[in-house]
């Protein structure tokens, strides 16, 4: 079955999460994503957690791609990459700004090889600005973007999220930018640079309180969202509409107040009434009563509970895949559901698994040429 991005080819020079996850999304949508790894494989192949010798981290973000092991530090390796650029639509990279230029592959050089090429650059702080040259990971984006302070507001100290949410937001922005650039090229024939970074993405998570502060000089706009404790667990209540808030207050015996509760502090009196009402009931009782009243509520689940949720399995958000190293792995499914061109979730490649196939098919290299490149250490 064809995907909506069939015919689109991506050369991925990315590691860790924000860049590779963008490549994964493009692959899910049908693009051929050729992951160019150094000989021996990308470093996150050895990143924990591991399952029977296979990195879950690597598998999750690199499924469905083709692996080509190429030494981009060698002259021969650079020649091979330069020959691949005219065959590609997108180059996706997440080096520090300036590294691509130092390798000889700045956008202008790529454009000379392929005028329609789209360069998607994922970085910590962007291709320009005072912080441009700093290294970064997700936690730095959370810290510098204000998310840690906002998340920890109710605790009185900054708190980072358990998962790399800034990386994942950035991957989405990279994907959206790539799709927009493809549409622009379709109309004009011109490629361009897509510049996304962790700090920009982090700001989108605090955009309401930041805009409120700039307009008023006061902090506010979004508060913490602590859950409520029931007899046997925790629940989150999101009475985001005025009617919902009024119904909730009536149910719990609180003050007649229709101020929405989602995204803001309910106030001490309302909070105390909701806490007492929840504490007298089980999670199931709380959820049943509030859902019947049309008030959004959900249990706070553990990872084992999430992993066994039949809703997620029915929507194929969790899938079992045969794996060349671990035997089998459980991986996330496609988050975008398309009725005409369903997304595809491909297998995890081994290092260099597709080197000969890609170079033979795209560049016409025969066995002698491949053997010469391998002998020179340019491919593996």
Protein Blocks (a to p, Z undefined) as FASTA:
>chain_A
ZZfkgoiacddddehjlmmmmmmmmmmnopacdddddehiafklmcccdeehiafklmmm
mgoiacddddfkbmklmmmmmmmmmmpmbdcdfbdehjlmmnopafklmmmmomkbccdd
ddfkojbdjklmpccdfklmmmmnommmmmmmmnopacddfbdfklmmmmmmmmmmmmmm
mmmmmmnopacdddddfklmmmmmmmmmmmmmmmnopaehiacdddcddfkbccddddfb
fklmmmmmmmnopacdfbdfehpaebjklmmmmmmmmmmpcfklmmmmmmmnopacdddd
dfklmmmmmklmmnopaccdddfklopacddddfbdcfklccdddddddehklmmmmmmm
mnopafklmmmmmmnomaZZ
